[in-house]
Amino acid sequence: MAEVLVYVDHVDGAVRKPTLELLTLARRIGEPVAVALGGGAADTAATLAEHGTVKVLTHDAAEYAEYLVVPKVDALQVAYERVSPAAVLVPSSAEGKEIAARLALRIGSGIITDAIDLEAGDEGPVATQSVFAASFVTKSRVSKGTPVITVKPNSAAVEAAPAAGTVEALAVSFSEKATGTKITGRTARESTGRPELTEAAIVLSGGRGVGGAENFALIETLADSLGAAVGASRAAVDAGWYPHTNQVGQTGKSVSPQLYIASGISGAIQHRAGMQTSKTIVAINKDAEAPIFDLVDYGVVGDLFEVVPQLTEEIKARKG
Ligand SMILES: Cc1cc2nc3c(=O)[nH]c(=O)nc-3n(C[C@H](O)[C@H](O)[C@H](O)COP(=O)(O)OP(=O)(O)OC[C@H]3O[C@@H](n4cnc5c(N)ncnc54)[C@H](O)[C@@H]3O)c2cc1C
């Protein structure tokens, strides 16, 4: 069976969920071979094996933490040359897309970014993308070289599928370009305790209808009752009610959770662009004519200041 190279996104050996989702998709195409780099790389092996990885190629060096993406691209290229895979899959983060694009250029391959699904095809894997502000769904296939494909978080379910997960060390010598851009400082973001917006299974967003920074506490309380991340429309962000890092949309983050609840958001095309691929969409808006209701699975016409607290109470009551 053909091998499929999967680039592992991990934090000190803890594998992030989008990588486990990639393994589900990789198994549709072939046998997953993972590439884990940096501190704790070898610690990823047990989790990767539980999710179908036959081999884990690892390498640790200070360069991965000290310089921007090129050392990782060098290592992924070494892995690619060693495995000759049927495809290379990378999580669709900003860093993942840069790594994937650089690799594709180096190996002369076509690339597909931000896939939301992947299936085996007679002439290579077929990727589904949601394009033009989610107005169209396209299917494409790389027609030149080994397909390099980045996949958005929440595109597949995480499935256990025990496999060998044999760890093998990768011998990497870095290119001259590897040390071209040095990381000069890191400031940890203050943790909210909530999941990362782009990876969360549930996202609750507030818009101009929330009416003020202090009222976002309503959205946050509901989010916490569901273990959800909190997003915001640009109007709410521009008003200074919520941080820009939480903006959902064309000029913010793109999210694709299982459940997206929009409160006090009208549904402008630029907002839709960042959330329209969500599996189930719910809107709470007091204007029955708001365009957001055109794309929802469930709509509540009502004042969010009445609906959101009731919803929070109901969820808490049901959770006991
Ligand atoms: C180049 C460009 C890029 C952009 N990028 C983005 C982007 O990334 N993300 C983004 O979100 N926008 C983006 N925008 C802005 C976008 O066009 C809209 O202006 C914005 O999304 C509107 O935000 P909103 O829905 O919160 O506000 P509004 O459009 O003002 O809607 C507020 C809604 O709240 C409802 N409401 C009010 N009070 C209540 C209440 N008490 N209870 C229930 N409902 C209530 C109203 O009925 C209304 O529908 C961009 C615009 C441009 C030009």
The ligand as an SDF file (V2000), in Angstrom:
LIG
                    3D

 53 58  0  0  0  0  0  0  0  0999 V2000
  -12.6880   44.2580    2.8740 C   0  0  0  0  0  0  0  0  0  0  0  0
  -13.6110   43.9060    3.9910 C   0  0  0  0  0  0  0  0  0  0  0  0
  -13.2750   42.8640    4.8280 C   0  0  0  0  0  0  0  0  0  0  0  0
  -14.1150   42.5180    5.8870 C   0  0  0  0  0  0  0  0  0  0  0  0
  -13.7720   41.4530    6.6920 N   0  0  0  0  0  0  0  0  0  0  0  0
  -14.6340   41.0680    7.6460 C   0  0  0  0  0  0  0  0  0  0  0  0
  -14.3550   39.9370    8.4670 C   0  0  0  0  0  0  0  0  0  0  0  0
  -13.2970   39.3050    8.3740 O   0  0  0  0  0  0  0  0  0  0  0  0
  -15.2660   39.5740    9.3810 N   0  0  0  0  0  0  0  0  0  0  0  0
  -16.4460   40.2490    9.5590 C   0  0  0  0  0  0  0  0  0  0  0  0
  -17.2390   39.8380   10.4240 O   0  0  0  0  0  0  0  0  0  0  0  0
  -16.7210   41.3260    8.8110 N   0  0  0  0  0  0  0  0  0  0  0  0
  -15.8360   41.7550    7.8800 C   0  0  0  0  0  0  0  0  0  0  0  0
  -16.1280   42.8780    7.1620 N   0  0  0  0  0  0  0  0  0  0  0  0
  -17.2590   43.7190    7.5820 C   0  0  0  0  0  0  0  0  0  0  0  0
  -18.6100   43.2540    7.0910 C   0  0  0  0  0  0  0  0  0  0  0  0
  -18.8710   43.7870    5.8170 O   0  0  0  0  0  0  0  0  0  0  0  0
  -19.7090   43.7000    8.0530 C   0  0  0  0  0  0  0  0  0  0  0  0
  -19.6540   45.0990    8.1800 O   0  0  0  0  0  0  0  0  0  0  0  0
  -19.6030   43.0710    9.4410 C   0  0  0  0  0  0  0  0  0  0  0  0
  -19.4650   41.6930    9.3560 O   0  0  0  0  0  0  0  0  0  0  0  0
  -20.8500   43.4240   10.2320 C   0  0  0  0  0  0  0  0  0  0  0  0
  -20.7290   42.9200   11.5260 O   0  0  0  0  0  0  0  0  0  0  0  0
  -22.0400   42.5730   12.3540 P   0  0  0  0  0  0  0  0  0  0  0  0
  -22.8140   41.5310   11.6480 O   0  0  0  0  0  0  0  0  0  0  0  0
  -21.5860   42.2750   13.7410 O   0  0  0  0  0  0  0  0  0  0  0  0
  -22.7990   43.9700   12.4130 O   0  0  0  0  0  0  0  0  0  0  0  0
  -24.1340   44.4400   11.7020 P   0  0  0  0  0  0  0  0  0  0  0  0
  -24.0830   44.2000   10.2510 O   0  0  0  0  0  0  0  0  0  0  0  0
  -24.3650   45.8270   12.1780 O   0  0  0  0  0  0  0  0  0  0  0  0
  -25.2320   43.4700   12.2910 O   0  0  0  0  0  0  0  0  0  0  0  0
  -25.6260   43.4680   13.6200 C   0  0  0  0  0  0  0  0  0  0  0  0
  -26.8090   42.4970   13.7270 C   0  0  0  0  0  0  0  0  0  0  0  0
  -27.1550   42.3660   15.0780 O   0  0  0  0  0  0  0  0  0  0  0  0
  -28.5780   42.2850   15.1710 C   0  0  0  0  0  0  0  0  0  0  0  0
  -28.9490   42.7170   16.5070 N   0  0  0  0  0  0  0  0  0  0  0  0
  -28.8340   43.9540   17.0600 C   0  0  0  0  0  0  0  0  0  0  0  0
  -29.2140   43.9480   18.3530 N   0  0  0  0  0  0  0  0  0  0  0  0
  -29.5710   42.6550   18.6160 C   0  0  0  0  0  0  0  0  0  0  0  0
  -30.0660   42.0070   19.7810 C   0  0  0  0  0  0  0  0  0  0  0  0
  -30.2330   42.6530   20.9440 N   0  0  0  0  0  0  0  0  0  0  0  0
  -30.3590   40.6670   19.7060 N   0  0  0  0  0  0  0  0  0  0  0  0
  -30.2030   39.9920   18.5360 C   0  0  0  0  0  0  0  0  0  0  0  0
  -29.7300   40.5730   17.4120 N   0  0  0  0  0  0  0  0  0  0  0  0
  -29.4190   41.8840   17.4510 C   0  0  0  0  0  0  0  0  0  0  0  0
  -29.0840   43.2030   14.0880 C   0  0  0  0  0  0  0  0  0  0  0  0
  -30.4010   42.8510   13.6960 O   0  0  0  0  0  0  0  0  0  0  0  0
  -28.0430   42.9860   12.9800 C   0  0  0  0  0  0  0  0  0  0  0  0
  -28.4690   41.9720   12.0870 O   0  0  0  0  0  0  0  0  0  0  0  0
  -15.2960   43.2520    6.1110 C   0  0  0  0  0  0  0  0  0  0  0  0
  -15.6320   44.3050    5.2600 C   0  0  0  0  0  0  0  0  0  0  0  0
  -14.7990   44.6200    4.2220 C   0  0  0  0  0  0  0  0  0  0  0  0
  -15.1750   45.7610    3.3200 C   0  0  0  0  0  0  0  0  0  0  0  0
  1  2  1  0
  2  3  1  0
  2 52  2  0
  3  4  2  0
  4  5  1  0
  4 50  1  0
  5  6  2  0
  6  7  1  0
  6 13  1  0
  7  8  2  0
  7  9  1  0
  9 10  1  0
 10 11  2  0
 10 12  1  0
 12 13  2  0
 13 14  1  0
 14 15  1  0
 14 50  1  0
 15 16  1  0
 16 17  1  0
 16 18  1  0
 18 19  1  0
 18 20  1  0
 20 21  1  0
 20 22  1  0
 22 23  1  0
 23 24  1  0
 24 25  2  0
 24 26  1  0
 24 27  1  0
 27 28  1  0
 28 29  2  0
 28 30  1  0
 28 31  1  0
 31 32  1  0
 32 33  1  0
 33 34  1  0
 33 48  1  0
 34 35  1  0
 35 36  1  0
 35 46  1  0
 36 37  1  0
 36 45  1  0
 37 38  2  0
 38 39  1  0
 39 40  1  0
 39 45  2  0
 40 41  1  0
 40 42  2  0
 42 43  1  0
 43 44  2  0
 44 45  1  0
 46 47  1  0
 46 48  1  0
 48 49  1  0
 50 51  2  0
 51 52  1  0
 52 53  1  0
M  END
$$$$
